[in-house]
Amino acid sequence: MNLFYYIGLFASFFGLTQQIPQIYKIIKTKSATDLSYGTILLTISNQILWFIYAMSIQNTIYTINAVGHFFIDITELLLKAYYDNINQQQATT
């Protein structure tokens, strides 16, 4: 393994952690109204395509990155759906 492998690994790690503050904010404020379903679904689709590409070239860093981002994006989607549902129920009562 060379230096570029480790640079890619660290870049992947930092890329994965960039969405953690957004998830924290959603949980803290119990709201995700500022996020759009379209954007989240596009990012999930993007990660699926990156995963397919990573597997086709057998690149470990891209695979880890795609899988990690996929799970983070799914987490955002689930949190958005959950809090949107709760907020909608509270608005109707």
C-alpha positions, 0 to 999 in steps of 0.5 A: 500500500502506498501513500495515496491509499492512505490519503484515499482512506482518510478522505473517505473517513472525512467525507463520511463524517461531514454528514454527522452534524446534519444528523445530529441537528435533525435529532436535536431539533426533531425536524428535517423540514429543511431537507428535501426528499429529492436530494436525499433520494438522489444522494442514495442513488448516487451511492448505489452507482458508486458502489456498483462502480467500486465493485466493478473495479474492486476498489476497497476505498470506494466500496467503503465510502459508498456503503458508508454514505449509503447508510448515512443517507438512509439514516437521514431519509428515515429520520426525515420521514419519522420527524415529518410524520410526527410534525404532521400529526402534531399540526393536525391535532 
